[in-house]
Amino acid sequence: MARQEAGNVQPTAAPRPPQGGAGAARVVLALACAAQFMVVLDVSVVNVALPSIQRSLGFAAADLQWVAGAYALMFGGFLLLGGRLADLYGHKRVFLAGLTLFTAASLAGGLANTAGLLVAARALQGLGAAVLAPATLTILTVTFPEGTRRTRALAIWTAVGLAGGAAGNLLSGALTQYLTWRSTLLINVPIGAVAVSLAAVFLTSGRATTRTARLDVGGAVLVTFALLTLTYGVTTTQTRGWGDALTVAALAAGLAALAAFVVVEARVAPIPLISPRLFRTRAIWLGNAAIMLTGAAFQIPLWYFLTLYMQQVLHFGALQTGLGFLPHTVVMLTVGLCLTPWLMNRLSARTLIVGGALIAAAGFAWQSRITADSTYLTGVLGPGILLSVGGGLFNTPLTTTVTSGVPAHDAGAASGLMNTSKQIGGALGLAILIALTVRQDDSAHALAAGYGQAFAITAAALAGVAALAFALPRGR
């Protein structure tokens, strides 16, 4: 059978407003924003609650990462597949399915009484998020015609996504401090239930104009299985060592699944999740390698290790820890939204990526010097401001570089690949850092030394981002 490409999938029907006029359109916008807020929020909302979760459910130190990693791996592994569902089965049906799964998994996670049940619920949340997140954008493009109204709707949707990421740590701290860690997941239940009810009434049943495309389910399953087994194999080194039979088997199975995924995408799948031709563009394959390293620093590991350091070593409460992250968020958003766009009109993207990555690396190098006797000002705030300035400087130019110059029919695939790389980098990077740095000694001095070592490795990873950036195209 002749191979088809993702670009042959016909777009959804022309935008038409929901019945009820402007009022109904505002409800649809609110639905899309609420769903996007929950998806982004749940990447980080459990961060500050991790020590409470560990005490409540008896997680081993090396296994606690799965609370964050299971969500990110399932989200990243199935995100590209989820992006095709709305075109094939209609955005209303897909939105409702993803939102229902996400809400039900949040309820299951909030009620979980064992570590295994919580990790399974977080994985299902990630799967629901992979289906739901792309559908929120499709809903907006179908509801609002091109022009001012769509631009305004997309601006609100983007701002809500940024707010979800920024609010995660603070909300996690407040909920854990005054209620329980379970509330960080259960908060999604009433929001999801109301959103499902409203979506059933207000969303139109849009459908694609053709179903000639096929879903590459096999590719999504292979890449997710590969990531899960590789992460599990790295995790088992903490208790069994690198030469243990189970460790070797898990790593071998992950590598074999990854190789099979490459073959399926290149030769078998009629419409691959990731078209091999994308990797003929230097900016895409180099840029995604840099994004994966960036994810290994900022996506999960930074918040994970700093949360444990502030609560286990500095003895902060949950709310105090959430507030401790506020300067990171404010600085990164301010630099990213205000300073970086101005600089991008005056400097090349490559210059900003290199400079920002090196500044962030310096911040992580400073962060690596933490000890049990450090204070918040010297051990968290000072390095946090520096690494946040660097992250705010280089993230947008890196994203722009990876998605620029891509043909229109590959734009969605390039964007999806970028988001997948970020999620995978965060989850896999966290597993590797824990395997290299977590120690059995739980004294404050030993914990601080291990977390400091993790930040030192992260600084090296960001130096690698700067090195990769030198090979990127020099564009504005």
C-alpha positions as CSV (number, residue, x, y, z in Angstrom):
1,M,0.0,0.0,0.0
2,A,1.3,3.4,-0.9
3,R,2.3,5.5,2.2
4,Q,0.2,8.5,3.0
5,E,1.4,11.4,4.9
6,A,-0.1,13.3,7.8
7,G,-0.7,16.3,5.6
8,N,-3.3,14.4,3.6
9,V,-5.8,14.4,6.5
10,Q,-8.4,16.9,5.5
11,P,-9.1,19.7,8.0
12,T,-12.2,19.9,10.0
13,A,-15.2,21.6,8.6
14,A,-15.3,25.4,8.3
15,P,-15.7,27.2,11.6
16,R,-19.3,27.8,12.6
17,P,-20.4,29.3,15.9
18,P,-22.3,27.2,18.4
19,Q,-26.1,27.7,18.7
20,G,-26.8,30.6,21.0
21,G,-24.5,33.2,19.5
22,A,-21.9,35.2,21.3
23,G,-23.0,33.9,24.8
24,A,-22.6,30.3,23.7
25,A,-19.2,31.1,22.1
26,R,-18.0,32.5,25.5
27,V,-19.1,29.3,27.2
28,V,-17.1,27.2,24.6
29,L,-14.1,29.4,25.2
30,A,-14.5,28.9,29.0
31,L,-14.7,25.2,28.5
32,A,-11.6,25.0,26.3
33,C,-9.7,27.2,28.8
34,A,-10.8,25.2,31.8
35,A,-9.7,21.9,30.2
36,Q,-6.3,23.4,29.2
37,F,-5.8,24.8,32.7
38,M,-6.4,21.4,34.2
39,V,-4.0,19.6,31.8
40,V,-1.2,22.1,32.4
41,L,-1.9,22.4,36.1
42,D,-1.6,18.6,36.7
43,V,2.0,18.5,35.3
44,S,3.1,20.4,38.5
45,V,0.2,20.3,41.0
46,V,1.5,17.3,42.8
47,N,5.1,18.6,43.2
48,V,4.8,20.3,46.6
49,A,2.6,17.4,47.8
50,L,5.2,14.7,47.1
51,P,6.6,14.4,50.7
52,S,3.1,14.1,52.0
53,I,2.3,11.5,49.4
54,Q,5.4,9.6,50.2
55,R,4.5,9.5,53.9
56,S,0.9,8.6,53.3
57,L,1.3,5.8,50.8
58,G,4.8,4.5,51.7
59,F,6.6,5.3,48.5
60,A,10.3,4.4,48.4
61,A,12.6,7.3,47.6
62,A,13.4,6.0,44.2
63,D,9.8,5.3,43.3
64,L,8.3,8.7,44.2
65,Q,9.3,10.0,40.8
66,W,6.5,7.9,39.2
67,V,3.8,10.2,40.7
68,A,5.1,12.9,38.3
69,G,6.7,10.7,35.6
70,A,3.8,8.5,34.9
71,Y,1.7,11.5,33.9
72,A,4.4,13.0,31.7
73,L,5.3,9.8,30.0
74,M,1.7,8.9,29.0
75,F,1.0,12.5,28.1
76,G,4.1,12.7,25.9
77,G,3.8,9.2,24.4
78,F,0.2,9.6,23.2
79,L,0.1,13.3,22.5
80,L,0.8,13.0,18.8
81,L,-1.9,10.3,18.5
82,G,-4.3,12.4,20.5
83,G,-3.8,15.3,18.1
84,R,-5.3,13.3,15.2
85,L,-8.4,12.1,17.0
86,A,-10.4,15.3,16.7
87,D,-9.9,15.4,13.0
88,L,-11.1,11.9,12.5
89,Y,-13.9,11.5,15.1
90,G,-15.1,15.0,15.7
91,H,-13.9,17.5,18.3
92,K,-17.0,17.2,20.6
93,R,-16.7,13.4,21.0
94,V,-13.0,13.5,21.5
95,F,-13.2,16.4,24.0
96,L,-15.9,14.6,26.0
97,A,-13.9,11.4,26.0
98,G,-10.7,13.0,27.1
99,L,-12.3,15.1,29.7
100,T,-14.3,12.2,31.2
101,L,-11.2,10.0,31.3
102,F,-9.1,12.8,32.9
103,T,-11.8,13.5,35.5
104,A,-12.4,9.9,36.4
105,A,-8.6,9.3,36.7
106,S,-8.3,12.4,39.0
107,L,-11.0,10.9,41.2
108,A,-9.3,7.5,41.3
109,G,-6.0,9.2,42.2
110,G,-7.5,11.3,44.9
111,L,-9.0,8.2,46.5
112,A,-6.0,5.8,46.0
113,N,-4.9,4.0,49.1
114,T,-1.7,2.4,47.6
115,A,1.3,3.7,45.7
116,G,0.5,1.4,42.7
117,L,-3.1,2.7,42.4
118,L,-1.9,6.3,42.5
119,V,0.7,5.8,39.8
120,A,-1.9,4.0,37.6
121,A,-4.3,6.9,38.1
122,R,-1.7,9.4,37.2
123,A,-0.9,7.4,34.0
124,L,-4.6,7.4,33.0
125,Q,-4.6,11.2,33.7
126,G,-1.8,11.5,31.3
127,L,-3.6,9.5,28.6
128,G,-6.7,11.6,29.1
129,A,-4.6,14.8,28.9
130,A,-3.1,13.6,25.6
131,V,-6.6,13.2,24.1
132,L,-8.0,16.4,25.7
133,A,-5.2,19.0,25.1
134,P,-5.2,19.0,21.3
135,A,-9.0,19.0,21.2
136,T,-9.2,22.2,23.2
137,L,-7.3,24.0,20.4
138,T,-9.4,22.4,17.7
139,I,-12.6,23.6,19.4
140,L,-11.4,27.2,19.4
141,T,-10.4,27.1,15.7
142,V,-13.8,25.5,14.8
143,T,-15.8,27.9,17.0
144,F,-14.1,31.2,16.2
145,P,-13.5,32.3,12.5
146,E,-10.2,33.7,11.5
147,G,-9.7,37.3,12.5
148,T,-9.9,39.3,15.7
149,R,-12.2,37.0,17.6
150,R,-10.0,33.9,17.0
151,T,-6.9,35.9,17.9
152,R,-8.4,37.1,21.1
153,A,-9.7,33.6,22.0
154,L,-6.2,32.0,21.3
155,A,-4.5,34.7,23.4
156,I,-6.9,33.9,26.4
157,W,-6.3,30.2,25.9
158,T,-2.5,30.7,25.9
159,A,-2.6,32.9,29.0
160,V,-4.7,30.4,30.9
161,G,-2.2,27.7,30.0
162,L,0.7,29.8,31.3
163,A,-1.4,30.5,34.5
164,G,-1.9,26.8,35.0
165,G,1.8,26.1,34.9
166,A,2.5,29.0,37.2
167,A,-0.3,28.2,39.7
168,G,0.6,24.5,40.1
169,N,3.2,24.8,42.9
170,L,1.4,27.5,44.8
171,L,-2.0,25.7,44.6
172,S,-0.4,22.4,45.5
173,G,1.2,24.0,48.6
174,A,-2.1,25.6,49.7
175,L,-4.2,22.5,49.2
176,T,-1.7,20.2,50.9
177,Q,-1.3,22.6,53.8
178,Y,-4.9,23.3,54.6
179,L,-6.7,20.2,53.2
180,T,-4.7,17.1,52.1
181,W,-2.5,16.0,49.3
182,R,-5.6,14.2,47.9
183,S,-7.2,17.5,47.2
184,T,-4.5,18.3,44.5
185,L,-6.2,15.7,42.4
186,L,-9.8,15.8,43.6
187,I,-10.0,19.5,42.7
188,N,-10.3,18.4,39.1
189,V,-13.5,16.4,39.7
190,P,-16.1,19.2,40.2
191,I,-14.5,21.3,37.5
192,G,-14.5,18.3,35.1
193,A,-18.0,17.3,35.9
194,V,-19.4,20.8,35.2
195,A,-17.3,21.0,32.0
196,V,-18.6,17.7,30.7
197,S,-22.2,18.8,31.4
198,L,-21.7,22.1,29.6
199,A,-19.8,20.6,26.7
200,A,-22.6,18.1,26.0
201,V,-25.0,21.1,25.5
202,F,-22.9,23.8,23.9
203,L,-20.3,22.1,21.7
204,T,-21.2,21.4,18.1
205,S,-20.6,17.9,16.7
206,G,-17.9,18.8,14.3
207,R,-16.5,16.1,12.1
208,A,-13.6,15.8,9.6
209,T,-14.5,15.9,6.0
210,T,-12.8,12.5,5.4
211,R,-11.7,9.4,7.3
212,T,-9.2,8.1,4.8
213,A,-6.5,8.6,7.4
214,R,-5.5,5.9,9.8
215,L,-4.5,6.2,13.4
216,D,-1.0,5.0,14.1
217,V,-2.0,3.3,17.4
218,G,0.9,0.8,17.1
219,G,3.4,3.6,16.9
220,A,2.0,5.4,20.0
221,V,1.9,2.1,22.0
222,L,5.5,1.2,21.0
223,V,7.0,4.6,21.9
224,T,5.1,4.8,25.2
225,F,6.1,1.2,26.1
226,A,9.7,2.0,25.3
227,L,9.7,5.1,27.5
228,L,8.0,3.3,30.4
229,T,10.4,0.3,30.3
230,L,13.5,2.5,29.9
231,T,12.4,4.6,32.9
232,Y,11.6,1.5,34.9
233,G,15.0,0.0,34.1
234,V,16.8,3.1,35.1
235,T,14.7,3.3,38.3
236,T,15.5,-0.3,39.4
237,T,19.3,0.5,39.4
238,Q,18.7,2.1,42.8
239,T,17.9,-1.2,44.5
240,R,19.2,-3.8,42.1
241,G,22.2,-2.2,40.3
242,W,23.0,-1.9,36.6
243,G,24.0,-5.5,36.2
244,D,20.8,-7.1,37.7
245,A,18.8,-9.4,35.3
246,L,15.6,-7.4,35.7
247,T,17.3,-4.1,35.1
248,V,19.0,-5.4,32.0
249,A,15.8,-7.0,30.7
250,A,13.8,-3.7,31.2
251,L,16.5,-1.6,29.4
252,A,16.8,-4.1,26.6
253,A,13.0,-4.3,26.1
254,G,12.8,-0.5,26.0
255,L,15.6,-0.2,23.4
256,A,14.0,-2.9,21.3
257,A,10.6,-1.2,21.4
258,L,12.3,2.1,20.5
259,A,14.0,0.5,17.5
260,A,10.7,-1.1,16.5
261,F,9.0,2.3,16.7
262,V,11.6,3.8,14.3
263,V,11.0,0.9,11.8
264,V,7.2,1.3,12.1
265,E,7.3,5.1,11.5
266,A,9.8,4.8,8.6
267,R,8.4,1.8,6.7
268,V,5.1,0.4,8.1
269,A,2.6,3.1,9.3
270,P,0.6,4.6,6.4
271,I,0.4,7.8,8.3
272,P,3.2,7.9,10.9
273,L,3.0,9.8,14.1
274,I,6.4,11.4,13.2
275,S,7.1,11.6,9.6
276,P,10.8,10.7,8.9
277,R,11.1,13.6,6.6
278,L,10.8,16.0,9.5
279,F,14.3,14.9,10.7
280,R,15.8,15.9,7.4
281,T,15.6,19.5,8.7
282,R,18.6,20.3,10.9
283,A,16.6,22.8,13.0
284,I,14.0,20.1,13.9
285,W,16.3,17.3,15.0
286,L,18.9,19.5,16.7
287,G,16.2,21.6,18.2
288,N,14.2,18.7,19.6
289,A,17.4,17.3,21.1
290,A,17.9,20.6,22.8
291,I,14.3,20.7,24.0
292,M,14.6,17.2,25.5
293,L,17.7,18.4,27.5
294,T,15.7,21.5,28.5
295,G,12.8,19.3,29.7
296,A,15.3,17.3,31.7
297,A,16.2,20.5,33.6
298,F,13.0,22.6,33.8
299,Q,10.0,20.4,33.0
300,I,10.0,18.2,36.2
301,P,13.4,17.8,37.8
302,L,13.9,21.4,39.0
303,W,10.6,21.4,40.9
304,Y,11.0,17.9,42.1
305,F,14.4,18.2,43.8
306,L,13.7,21.7,45.1
307,T,10.5,20.6,46.7
308,L,12.2,17.8,48.5
309,Y,15.1,20.1,49.5
310,M,12.9,22.7,51.0
311,Q,10.7,20.3,52.9
312,Q,13.2,17.6,53.9
313,V,16.3,19.8,54.5
314,L,15.0,23.3,55.2
315,H,11.9,21.9,56.9
316,F,9.4,24.2,55.1
317,G,5.7,23.5,55.3
318,A,3.7,22.8,52.1
319,L,2.4,26.3,51.7
320,Q,5.8,27.8,52.5
321,T,7.3,25.6,49.8
322,G,4.7,26.7,47.3
323,L,5.4,30.3,48.0
324,G,9.1,29.6,47.8
325,F,8.6,28.8,44.1
326,L,6.8,32.1,43.4
327,P,10.0,34.1,42.5
328,H,10.9,31.4,39.9
329,T,7.5,31.7,38.2
330,V,7.3,35.5,38.3
331,V,10.9,36.0,36.9
332,M,10.5,33.4,34.2
333,L,7.2,34.7,33.0
334,T,8.3,38.3,33.1
335,V,11.5,37.7,31.2
336,G,9.7,35.3,28.7
337,L,6.8,37.6,28.0
338,C,8.4,41.0,28.2
339,L,12.1,41.0,27.7
340,T,12.6,38.1,25.3
341,P,10.2,39.3,22.5
342,W,12.0,42.7,22.5
343,L,15.4,41.0,22.3
344,M,14.2,38.6,19.5
345,N,13.8,41.7,17.3
346,R,17.4,42.7,17.8
347,L,19.4,39.5,18.2
348,S,19.4,36.1,16.5
349,A,17.5,33.2,18.0
350,R,20.8,31.3,18.2
351,T,22.4,34.0,20.3
352,L,19.5,34.1,22.7
353,I,19.5,30.3,23.0
354,V,23.2,30.1,23.7
355,G,23.2,33.0,26.1
356,G,20.0,32.0,28.0
357,A,21.2,28.3,28.3
358,L,24.6,29.4,29.7
359,I,22.9,31.8,32.2
360,A,20.6,29.0,33.3
361,A,23.5,26.6,33.5
362,A,25.3,29.1,35.8
363,G,22.1,29.2,38.0
364,F,22.0,25.5,38.3
365,A,25.7,25.3,39.1
366,W,25.1,27.8,41.9
367,Q,22.1,25.7,43.0
368,S,24.3,22.6,43.1
369,R,26.3,24.2,46.0
370,I,23.4,23.8,48.5
371,T,24.1,22.2,51.8
372,A,22.1,21.4,54.9
373,D,23.2,24.7,56.4
374,S,22.1,26.9,53.4
375,T,19.3,29.4,53.8
376,Y,16.4,30.1,51.4
377,L,18.1,33.3,50.2
378,T,21.4,31.7,49.3
379,G,20.3,28.1,48.5
380,V,17.0,28.7,46.6
381,L,16.2,32.4,45.8
382,G,19.6,33.6,44.5
383,P,20.2,30.7,42.1
384,G,16.5,30.5,41.3
385,I,16.4,34.0,39.9
386,L,19.5,33.4,37.8
387,L,18.3,30.1,36.3
388,S,14.8,31.6,35.8
389,V,16.2,34.5,33.8
390,G,18.1,32.0,31.6
391,G,15.1,29.8,31.1
392,G,12.9,32.8,30.2
393,L,15.5,34.0,27.7
394,F,16.0,30.9,25.6
395,N,12.7,28.9,25.7
396,T,10.8,31.1,23.2
397,P,13.7,31.4,20.7
398,L,14.2,27.6,20.9
399,T,10.5,27.0,20.3
400,T,10.5,29.5,17.4
401,T,13.5,27.8,15.8
402,V,12.1,24.3,16.0
403,T,8.8,25.4,14.4
404,S,10.0,27.9,11.8
405,G,10.4,27.0,8.2
406,V,8.2,23.9,8.5
407,P,5.7,23.3,5.6
408,A,2.1,24.0,6.5
409,H,1.2,20.3,6.2
410,D,3.9,19.5,8.8
411,A,3.3,22.3,11.2
412,G,1.0,20.3,13.5
413,A,3.4,17.4,13.6
414,A,6.4,19.6,14.3
415,S,4.6,21.3,17.2
416,G,3.4,18.0,18.6
417,L,6.9,16.5,18.4
418,M,8.3,19.5,20.3
419,N,5.8,19.1,23.1
420,T,6.4,15.4,23.2
421,S,10.2,15.9,23.5
422,K,9.6,18.3,26.4
423,Q,7.5,15.8,28.4
424,I,9.7,12.8,27.6
425,G,12.8,14.8,28.5
426,G,11.3,15.7,31.9
427,A,10.2,12.2,32.9
428,L,13.2,10.3,31.6
429,G,15.6,13.0,32.8
430,L,14.2,12.8,36.3
431,A,14.6,9.0,36.4
432,I,18.3,9.3,35.3
433,L,19.0,12.0,37.8
434,I,17.5,10.0,40.7
435,A,19.4,6.9,39.7
436,L,22.6,8.9,39.7
437,T,22.1,10.9,42.9
438,V,19.6,9.4,45.4
439,R,21.3,7.8,48.4
440,Q,20.0,5.5,51.1
441,D,21.2,7.8,53.8
442,D,18.3,10.2,54.7
443,S,20.2,12.6,56.9
444,A,19.9,16.3,56.0
445,H,23.6,16.5,54.9
446,A,23.3,13.4,52.6
447,L,20.0,14.6,51.1
448,A,21.4,18.0,50.3
449,A,24.5,16.5,48.8
450,G,22.4,14.3,46.5
451,Y,20.1,17.1,45.4
452,G,23.2,19.3,44.8
453,Q,24.7,16.6,42.6
454,A,21.5,16.4,40.6
455,F,21.6,20.2,40.0
456,A,25.3,19.9,38.9
457,I,24.3,17.3,36.2
458,T,21.4,19.6,35.1
459,A,23.9,22.4,34.7
460,A,26.0,20.2,32.4
461,A,22.8,19.3,30.4
462,L,22.1,23.0,29.8
463,A,25.7,23.6,28.7
464,G,24.9,20.8,26.2
465,V,21.8,22.9,25.0
466,A,24.1,25.8,24.4
467,A,26.5,23.6,22.5
468,L,23.7,22.2,20.3
469,A,22.5,25.8,19.7
470,F,25.7,26.7,17.9
471,A,24.8,24.2,15.1
472,L,21.2,25.6,14.7
473,P,20.4,27.9,11.8
474,R,21.2,31.5,12.6
475,G,17.9,33.2,12.1
476,R,15.9,36.0,13.8
